[in-house]
Amino acid sequence: MPDSAALDHTASLVVDLGDRSYPIYIGTDLLKNTELLARHVPGDTAVIVSNTTVAPLYAEALRVGLSAFKNVKLVVLPDGEQYKSLDTLSHIFDALVDAHCDRQTTLIALGGGVIGDITGFAAACYQRGVPFIQIPTTLLSQVDSSVGGKTGVNHPQAKNMIGAFYQPRCVIADIRTLYTLPDRELSAGLAEVIKYGLLWDVDFLDWIETNMAKLRARDEQALRHAITRSCAIKADIVNQDEREGGLRALLNLGHTFGHAIESGMGYGNWLHGEAVGAGMCMAADLSHRLEWISAADLARVNRIVTAAGLPTQSPADLAIETLRDLMDNDKKVQGGRLRLVLLHGLGSALVTDKAPEELLLDTLRATHAQPSPL
């Protein structure tokens, strides 16, 4: 039987993509409600893909519960951004082939953004496409990477350079999983929450600033609101621009700077959210130099990012010249021109290739020398 308490406390949003539309469930103890999960598994077989950190916490109970409805297998990958690679992807394919999985097999991503991205990409590729479900267990993946169908792996020189747009059957975000999340990972997730306020909804930004202490203390109601509003904003954007033809690119605020930091430092040394936190401050600095936001707005961005426990500058041991070179590996580069997502007032953003190189270098110099978050 379904867990009635879980159902009663579940918010459901919809990513509206016609016949590929899917729900986002947000609530507490949803992992116990395996009937809800089974409802979105179309075939007889499911493969849970998790990692060595998350699997011991949740995978076995999920496997046992889902086994009442489906045949269930488990694949456990090593944990870390450095394993978001083609080699790890091949490990998933090996497991699927060895188990004689067919195209009615559903892949279930149980973990953070790395697991969600790589499992989704495996689902997009295996037998040219099998169903998959996202069960994100980090704040970052619950508010961002699990929604919208971006899947992929990293190239050693550039993050997320290899991948596909491939939508899940549903997203199940269990707030209870955030209680086992390390503080550093929680802060990393708050970067993406802040991002939505900065680029889309200044009222939400006001709420984030007011409730930051509650969010960091893992207050259930505060987390529920942050996740629900973040997912609603992302769903709205994806509904209008699934494949990043224009509007969806705004969701990369801070990411061109941040991805360069991640690859330059070696994947996993800075968490994605830490790099995005610094990247948003760098984008705000450049926006101020272009006179698109005020000095007070810039100070506020830095204050909110700091309050989340995130860095506001690039690493001291990553040379400015290296950082600038790595930015040219960004997916938004077109025709050899670097395109950046910048702020045009708080709550509003735009994509531009018009930022003068000298101002960009001024920003890189002014926002350098952050001590390592490790």
C-alpha positions as CSV (number, residue, x, y, z in Angstrom):
1,M,0.0,0.0,0.0
2,P,1.2,3.6,-0.6
3,D,2.4,5.6,2.3
4,S,-0.5,8.0,2.9
5,A,1.6,10.4,4.9
6,A,4.0,10.7,2.0
7,L,1.2,11.3,-0.5
8,D,-0.5,13.9,1.7
9,H,2.7,15.9,1.9
10,T,3.7,15.8,-1.7
11,A,3.8,18.7,-4.0
12,S,3.5,17.8,-7.7
13,L,4.6,20.0,-10.6
14,V,4.5,19.1,-14.3
15,V,7.2,19.6,-16.9
16,D,4.8,20.2,-19.9
17,L,6.3,18.7,-23.0
18,G,3.3,17.2,-24.7
19,D,3.5,13.5,-24.9
20,R,6.8,13.6,-23.0
21,S,5.4,15.5,-20.1
22,Y,6.2,14.2,-16.6
23,P,5.6,15.0,-12.9
24,I,8.0,16.2,-10.2
25,Y,7.0,14.9,-6.8
26,I,8.4,16.8,-3.8
27,G,7.8,15.6,-0.3
28,T,9.0,13.6,2.7
29,D,9.6,9.9,2.9
30,L,8.8,9.4,-0.8
31,L,11.4,6.6,-1.0
32,K,9.1,4.5,1.1
33,N,6.3,4.9,-1.4
34,T,7.5,2.3,-3.9
35,E,4.0,2.0,-5.4
36,L,4.4,5.7,-6.6
37,L,7.7,4.7,-8.2
38,A,6.4,1.5,-9.7
39,R,3.6,3.5,-11.4
40,H,6.2,5.1,-13.6
41,V,8.1,1.9,-14.5
42,P,6.4,0.8,-17.8
43,G,8.1,-2.7,-18.1
44,D,8.8,-5.6,-15.8
45,T,12.4,-4.7,-15.0
46,A,14.1,-1.8,-13.3
47,V,17.8,-1.2,-12.8
48,I,18.7,1.2,-9.9
49,V,22.0,3.0,-10.6
50,S,23.5,4.6,-7.5
51,N,27.0,5.2,-6.0
52,T,29.1,4.0,-3.1
53,T,27.9,6.8,-0.8
54,V,24.1,6.8,-1.5
55,A,23.6,3.1,-2.1
56,P,24.3,2.0,1.5
57,L,21.8,4.6,2.8
58,Y,18.8,4.0,0.4
59,A,19.4,1.5,-2.4
60,E,18.6,-1.8,-0.6
61,A,15.4,-0.6,1.0
62,L,14.3,0.8,-2.4
63,R,15.2,-2.4,-4.2
64,V,13.3,-4.5,-1.7
65,G,10.2,-2.3,-1.8
66,L,10.1,-2.1,-5.6
67,S,10.6,-5.8,-5.9
68,A,7.0,-6.3,-4.8
69,F,6.1,-4.8,-8.2
70,K,9.0,-5.3,-10.5
71,N,12.2,-7.3,-11.2
72,V,15.0,-5.1,-9.8
73,K,18.7,-5.0,-10.3
74,L,21.3,-2.7,-8.7
75,V,24.4,-1.1,-10.2
76,V,26.7,0.8,-7.8
77,L,29.3,3.2,-9.2
78,P,32.2,5.0,-7.5
79,D,31.3,8.4,-6.0
80,G,32.7,11.6,-7.3
81,E,32.6,14.1,-10.2
82,Q,35.8,12.5,-11.6
83,Y,33.8,9.4,-12.4
84,K,31.3,11.2,-14.6
85,S,33.2,9.8,-17.6
86,L,32.9,7.6,-20.6
87,D,34.7,4.8,-18.8
88,T,32.0,4.8,-16.1
89,L,29.2,5.0,-18.7
90,S,30.7,1.9,-20.2
91,H,30.4,0.2,-16.8
92,I,26.7,0.8,-16.8
93,F,26.3,-0.6,-20.4
94,D,28.3,-3.7,-19.4
95,A,25.9,-4.3,-16.5
96,L,22.9,-3.9,-18.7
97,V,24.2,-6.2,-21.4
98,D,25.3,-8.8,-18.9
99,A,21.8,-8.8,-17.3
100,H,20.2,-9.1,-20.8
101,C,18.2,-5.9,-20.3
102,D,15.9,-5.0,-23.2
103,R,14.4,-1.7,-24.2
104,Q,11.5,-2.1,-21.8
105,T,14.0,-1.9,-18.9
106,T,13.7,1.3,-16.8
107,L,16.9,2.9,-15.4
108,I,16.4,4.6,-12.0
109,A,19.0,7.2,-11.0
110,L,19.4,7.2,-7.2
111,G,21.9,9.9,-6.2
112,G,23.1,13.4,-6.9
113,G,23.8,15.2,-10.2
114,V,26.6,12.9,-11.3
115,I,24.4,9.8,-11.0
116,G,21.4,11.5,-12.6
117,D,23.4,12.9,-15.6
118,I,25.3,9.7,-16.3
119,T,22.2,7.4,-15.8
120,G,20.1,9.6,-18.0
121,F,22.8,9.5,-20.7
122,A,23.0,5.7,-20.5
123,A,19.2,5.5,-20.8
124,A,19.3,7.8,-23.9
125,C,21.9,5.6,-25.5
126,Y,21.1,2.0,-24.5
127,Q,19.2,0.3,-27.3
128,R,18.6,3.8,-28.6
129,G,16.6,4.8,-25.6
130,V,15.0,3.2,-22.6
131,P,12.8,4.8,-19.9
132,F,14.5,6.4,-16.8
133,I,13.5,8.0,-13.6
134,Q,15.3,10.5,-11.5
135,I,15.4,10.1,-7.7
136,P,17.8,13.0,-6.7
137,T,19.3,12.8,-3.2
138,T,21.2,16.1,-3.0
139,L,19.7,19.6,-2.9
140,L,21.6,20.6,-6.1
141,S,20.1,17.7,-8.0
142,Q,16.6,18.2,-6.6
143,V,16.4,21.8,-7.6
144,D,18.3,21.7,-10.9
145,S,20.0,18.7,-12.6
146,S,17.2,16.2,-12.2
147,V,14.7,18.4,-14.0
148,G,14.8,19.3,-17.7
149,G,16.4,16.3,-19.4
150,K,20.1,17.4,-19.7
151,T,22.2,14.2,-19.5
152,G,25.9,13.6,-20.2
153,V,29.4,13.1,-19.1
154,N,32.5,15.3,-18.8
155,H,35.4,15.4,-21.2
156,P,38.8,15.9,-19.4
157,Q,39.0,19.4,-20.8
158,A,35.4,20.5,-20.6
159,K,32.4,19.8,-18.3
160,N,29.2,18.2,-19.8
161,M,30.6,18.4,-23.3
162,I,29.2,14.9,-24.3
163,G,25.6,14.2,-23.7
164,A,22.0,14.3,-24.9
165,F,18.6,15.9,-24.1
166,Y,16.5,13.0,-22.7
167,Q,13.6,13.5,-20.4
168,P,12.8,11.2,-17.4
169,R,9.4,9.6,-16.8
170,C,9.2,11.4,-13.4
171,V,11.3,13.1,-10.8
172,I,10.9,12.0,-7.1
173,A,12.6,14.4,-4.7
174,D,12.5,13.1,-1.1
175,I,13.4,15.9,1.3
176,R,14.3,13.4,3.9
177,T,17.4,12.4,1.9
178,L,18.8,15.9,2.6
179,Y,19.2,15.2,6.3
180,T,22.1,12.8,5.5
181,L,23.8,15.3,3.2
182,P,27.1,16.8,4.4
183,D,26.9,20.6,5.1
184,R,29.3,21.3,2.2
185,E,27.0,19.5,-0.2
186,L,24.0,21.4,1.1
187,S,25.7,24.7,0.5
188,A,26.6,23.6,-3.0
189,G,22.9,23.0,-3.7
190,L,22.0,26.5,-2.4
191,A,24.0,28.0,-5.2
192,E,21.5,26.7,-7.7
193,V,18.6,27.9,-5.5
194,I,20.2,31.4,-5.4
195,K,20.6,31.3,-9.2
196,Y,16.9,31.1,-9.8
197,G,16.2,34.2,-7.7
198,L,19.0,36.1,-9.4
199,L,18.0,35.4,-13.0
200,W,14.2,35.0,-12.8
201,D,12.4,36.0,-9.5
202,V,13.6,38.8,-7.3
203,D,10.8,38.1,-4.8
204,F,12.2,34.5,-4.4
205,L,15.7,36.1,-4.0
206,D,14.3,38.2,-1.1
207,W,12.8,35.0,0.5
208,I,16.1,33.1,0.1
209,E,18.0,36.0,1.8
210,T,15.6,36.1,4.7
211,N,15.4,32.3,5.1
212,M,19.1,31.4,4.5
213,A,19.6,30.3,8.2
214,K,16.6,28.0,8.0
215,L,17.7,26.5,4.8
216,R,21.2,25.8,6.2
217,A,19.6,24.3,9.3
218,R,17.5,22.0,7.1
219,D,14.2,23.3,8.2
220,E,11.7,21.1,6.3
221,Q,9.2,23.8,5.3
222,A,12.0,26.1,4.1
223,L,13.6,23.3,2.0
224,R,10.2,22.3,0.6
225,H,9.5,25.9,-0.5
226,A,13.0,26.3,-2.0
227,I,12.8,23.1,-3.9
228,T,9.3,23.6,-5.1
229,R,9.8,27.2,-6.3
230,S,13.2,26.3,-7.9
231,C,11.6,23.4,-9.8
232,A,8.7,25.5,-10.9
233,I,11.0,28.1,-12.4
234,K,13.1,25.5,-14.2
235,A,10.0,23.7,-15.4
236,D,8.6,27.0,-16.8
237,I,11.8,27.7,-18.7
238,V,12.1,24.1,-20.0
239,N,8.5,24.2,-21.1
240,Q,9.3,27.2,-23.3
241,D,12.8,26.1,-24.5
242,E,13.6,22.4,-24.0
243,R,16.8,22.3,-26.0
244,E,18.4,25.6,-25.0
245,G,17.7,27.5,-28.2
246,G,17.5,30.7,-26.3
247,L,15.7,31.2,-23.0
248,R,17.1,28.1,-21.3
249,A,20.6,29.3,-21.6
250,L,19.8,31.8,-18.8
251,L,20.0,28.8,-16.4
252,N,23.8,28.9,-17.0
253,L,24.2,32.0,-14.9
254,G,27.7,31.7,-13.3
255,H,28.3,28.4,-15.1
256,T,30.8,29.5,-17.7
257,F,33.1,30.8,-15.0
258,G,32.2,27.8,-12.7
259,H,32.8,25.1,-15.2
260,A,36.2,26.6,-16.0
261,I,37.0,26.4,-12.3
262,E,35.9,22.8,-12.0
263,S,37.9,21.6,-15.0
264,G,40.9,23.7,-14.1
265,M,41.1,22.5,-10.5
266,G,40.4,18.8,-11.5
267,Y,36.8,17.5,-11.3
268,G,35.7,16.9,-7.7
269,N,38.2,19.3,-6.0
270,W,35.6,22.1,-6.1
271,L,32.0,21.0,-5.9
272,H,29.8,22.1,-8.8
273,G,27.8,24.4,-6.6
274,E,30.9,25.9,-5.1
275,A,32.2,26.8,-8.5
276,V,28.8,28.1,-9.5
277,G,28.6,30.3,-6.4
278,A,31.9,31.9,-7.3
279,G,30.9,32.0,-10.9
280,M,27.7,34.0,-10.1
281,C,29.7,36.5,-8.1
282,M,32.1,36.8,-11.1
283,A,29.1,37.3,-13.5
284,A,27.7,39.9,-11.1
285,D,31.1,41.7,-11.0
286,L,31.2,41.9,-14.8
287,S,27.6,43.0,-14.9
288,H,28.4,45.8,-12.6
289,R,31.4,46.8,-14.8
290,L,29.0,47.0,-17.7
291,E,26.7,49.2,-15.5
292,W,23.9,46.7,-15.6
293,I,23.6,46.3,-11.9
294,S,24.6,48.7,-9.1
295,A,27.4,48.5,-6.6
296,A,24.7,47.8,-4.0
297,D,23.4,44.9,-6.1
298,L,26.9,43.5,-6.5
299,A,27.5,43.6,-2.8
300,R,24.2,41.9,-2.1
301,V,25.0,39.0,-4.5
302,N,28.3,38.5,-2.7
303,R,26.6,38.7,0.7
304,I,23.9,36.1,-0.2
305,V,26.5,33.7,-1.7
306,T,28.7,34.1,1.4
307,A,25.7,33.5,3.7
308,A,25.1,30.2,1.9
309,G,28.6,29.1,2.8
310,L,30.0,29.4,-0.7
311,P,33.1,30.9,-2.2
312,T,32.8,34.2,-4.0
313,Q,36.1,34.2,-5.9
314,S,38.1,31.8,-8.1
315,P,40.8,29.7,-6.6
316,A,44.2,31.2,-5.8
317,D,46.0,28.3,-7.3
318,L,44.3,28.5,-10.7
319,A,46.1,31.1,-12.9
320,I,43.9,33.8,-14.4
321,E,45.2,33.0,-17.9
322,T,44.3,29.3,-17.5
323,L,40.9,30.2,-16.3
324,R,40.3,32.5,-19.3
325,D,41.5,29.8,-21.7
326,L,39.2,27.2,-20.1
327,M,36.2,29.5,-20.5
328,D,36.6,29.1,-24.3
329,N,35.7,25.4,-24.0
330,D,32.2,26.4,-22.8
331,K,29.3,24.9,-24.8
332,K,27.9,28.4,-25.3
333,V,30.8,29.5,-27.4
334,Q,29.5,30.1,-31.0
335,G,31.5,31.1,-34.0
336,G,34.5,31.5,-31.8
337,R,32.8,34.1,-29.6
338,L,32.4,33.6,-25.9
339,R,28.8,34.1,-24.8
340,L,28.1,34.8,-21.1
341,V,25.0,34.9,-19.0
342,L,25.0,38.2,-17.1
343,L,22.6,40.1,-14.9
344,H,20.6,43.0,-16.2
345,G,19.2,43.9,-12.8
346,L,18.5,41.5,-10.0
347,G,15.8,39.0,-11.1
348,S,16.7,39.4,-14.8
349,A,19.4,38.0,-17.0
350,L,20.6,37.9,-20.6
351,V,23.0,36.1,-22.8
352,T,25.6,38.3,-24.5
353,D,28.8,38.1,-26.5
354,K,29.3,41.8,-26.2
355,A,31.3,42.0,-23.0
356,P,34.6,43.7,-23.8
357,E,37.6,41.4,-23.2
358,E,39.4,44.0,-21.1
359,L,36.4,44.2,-18.7
360,L,36.3,40.4,-18.5
361,L,39.9,40.3,-17.6
362,D,39.4,43.0,-15.0
363,T,36.7,40.8,-13.5
364,L,38.9,37.7,-13.5
365,R,41.6,39.7,-11.7
366,A,39.3,41.3,-9.2
367,T,37.6,38.0,-8.2
368,H,40.7,35.9,-7.9
369,A,42.4,34.3,-4.9
370,Q,39.7,32.4,-3.1
371,P,41.2,30.0,-0.6
372,S,40.3,26.4,-1.3
373,P,37.0,25.2,0.2
374,L,38.5,21.9,1.0
